[in-house]
Amino acid sequence: MPQGVRLSSAAGTFNNNQIVIQSLNGTAGSSDFAASGVISNYLGYLFTPGQPLRGTLNVTSHNFNVNEFMVDPVSEKPTAGAVKAAPAKADGVVPIPKFFDLVLNSKVDNVTYDNLKLQNANGTVTVKNEVASLKNLTFNTLGATFGTTGSYNTQDLAHPKFDLGLNIQNLDFQKAFGAFNTVKALVPLASAVQGVFNTKFSASGEMGQDMLPKLSSLSGSGLFDIVKAAVLQSPTLTQIASLTTLPELKNLIVQNREVKAQIVNGNLVVQPFDLTVGDIKMTLGGSNSLQGLLSYVAAINAPTGKLGSAVSNKLTQLTGVQNIQGTDRVTLGLNIGGNMTSPTVKLTSGSLKDQGKTIVTNVVKTKLTSALLDLANKNRAKTDSTQKATAITQQNAQEQLNLEMQKRKMEAQEKAKQAIGKGLNSLFGGVRKPATPATPAATPAPADTTKKP
């Protein structure tokens, strides 16, 4: 581990099969820990490549700094921030060990994660095959209570994945907007809202190197339960109030209102929801993008007598009804675009019927369908690209195989040619051996002419 581990005390028993940890105390960087439990197959893990370390541990800590465990997602080495005593922000991926098969029952008093301080973190973490699965993990932060389930997958360390189910109670809008980049990007309206909300929301996507979700990869859905909120000093509401000549719409008080939403292809799609301000009824829905662009529609059903002459004249053009002021109520259709700081609001339709809900619902359905189609096309293009790359790889491999087979064929032909040549030489005499020279006949000895006595 990049920050180093020090053990202050340990007690237990062991044999060839397992280690029973009665108590284990130490530190990892600035984090303290205490553990007990059973570890098995430790010898296989240490001495046989690919053998898993199995076990169940009960882990407690007073202070645990997740930021110190960050590593570079490609090199798998500690990042610069990971070796500091207490880095302010996360700056690398937390890897899940490949050959761990562990169940961790954890209880941590204080956790530092990025710029957040979590208290009373309790839950079960299962670690297996480079995936950490969370079960019934609860903690407190920002004055709210969080409950989570889900998983974190680092099988591809350069592209770690996550899926998360959130159950949040009594979270302040302003604190959420200040702490979470996801809220800033997907719920920009939260910057103008004072109050608290609950939510049950599920989301999945890819984690970035900073251990924060890549917003463009997000998908999810859920429900926001607005306990009590006030929307004050909003440029959008100011424009709506000015255009409709309904000053009571400048500020909104919302209580006990449920809002359904989905995250699709980098867009937050808000399902239609109703608001009541005095004798004015409003239905609002639409979407906003990661770039902060608004695309909402609003239908306002109001007493005709409250509308100014300019609005009445515009409604006469839109509806063809000459005596608008002689009617009881009218529904105004508004398109809201631009962004949170520079919104644009236009009156696009009018009706003498109270059909605001229908108008907004149809528009939001169209926006959701369009977002889903864009996501499907994006995924199809990614799949096509992957298949093309795979096909090219397979083609290159086949070409390499063909070349290798051709090379072997040529080598075999050359060997056969040489063998045939040797056979022909042997059959037809080939190169003659030089004759062995004959041994010359012995010269007869000369006759003995010496006379005998």
ABEGO torsion letter per residue (X at the ends): XAAEBBBABBBEBBBAABBBBABBBBBBEABBBBBBEBBBGAAAAAABBGBBBBEBBBBBBABBBAAAABBBAAAGBBBAAAABABBABBABBBBBBAABBBBBBBBBABBBBEABBBBGBBEBBBBBGGBBBBBGBBBBBGGBBBBBBEBBBAABAABBBBBBBBBBBGBBAAAAAAABAAAAAABAAAAABBEBBBBBBBBBEBBBAAGBBBAAABBEBEBBBBABBBBBGBAAAAAAAAAAGBAAAABBBBBGBBBBBBBBGGBBBBBBBBBBBEABBBBBBEBBBAAGBBBBBBBBBBBAAABBAAAAAAAAAAAGBABAAABABBBBBBBBBEBAABBBBBBABBBABBAAAAAAAAAAAAAAAAAAAAAAAAAAAAAAAAAAAAAAAAAAAAAAAAAAAAAAAAAAAAAAAAAAAAAAAAAAGEBBBBBBBBBBBBBBBBBBABBBX
